[in-house]
């Protein structure tokens, strides 16, 4: 028997450690790809696959595990899994509006994201997370870090944004 594991999605720039298995009379296996990336060792069931630039451009590829041809009546068997490569979102605009007056929480950060795979989650300073919205009013004076994560779990960190405490 041979199992390549379940279809999986990874983020652009990531490698993937396979979760294949072999059984029955098989004592060894080999991984192959429909893409042009590389395996760290294609002869182990838990090999790591690193996608190539062409793999990333295509967005997905098939990884195939093939058991050896053991002695006896059983032949070699194969199994496939699809590895989808999700692009990392990008931040196309970041604006911090300095309207915080004498410590009042009336500053604002606006973020615009693109790419990736759909709806974005915005996290400010690893704290509050907002889904779908990209304007964050009611912020006091301070320095903020925004992380944008898409539905595939791919994320990008924005610039350091500062809201100044303006005197009234």
DARARA-V955005 format. One record per backbone hydrogen bond with DSSP energy under -1.0 kcal/mol. NH is the residue of the N-H (numbers start at 1). CO is the residue of the C=O. Records with the same first field share a line. If there is no record, write none. Layout:
NH = CO / CO
//
This chain:
3 = 21
8 = 82
10 = 84
12 = 86
14 = 11
16 = 49
18 = 47
20 = 45
21 = 3
23 = 1
26 = 23
30 = 66
31 = 42
32 = 64
34 = 62
38 = 50
40 = 48
44 = 41
47 = 44
49 = 16
50 = 38
56 = 52
57 = 53
58 = 54
59 = 55
61 = 83
63 = 81
64 = 32
65 = 79
66 = 30
67 = 77
68 = 28
79 = 65
81 = 63
83 = 61
84 = 8
85 = 59
86 = 10
90 = 114
92 = 112
93 = 112
95 = 110
97 = 108
99 = 97
102 = 166
104 = 101
106 = 104
107 = 139
108 = 97
109 = 136
110 = 95
111 = 134
112 = 93
114 = 90
121 = 149
122 = 130
123 = 147
124 = 128
125 = 145
127 = 124
130 = 122
132 = 120
136 = 109
139 = 107
142 = 163
144 = 161
147 = 123
148 = 156
149 = 121
150 = 154
153 = 150
156 = 148
158 = 146
161 = 144
163 = 142
166 = 100
//
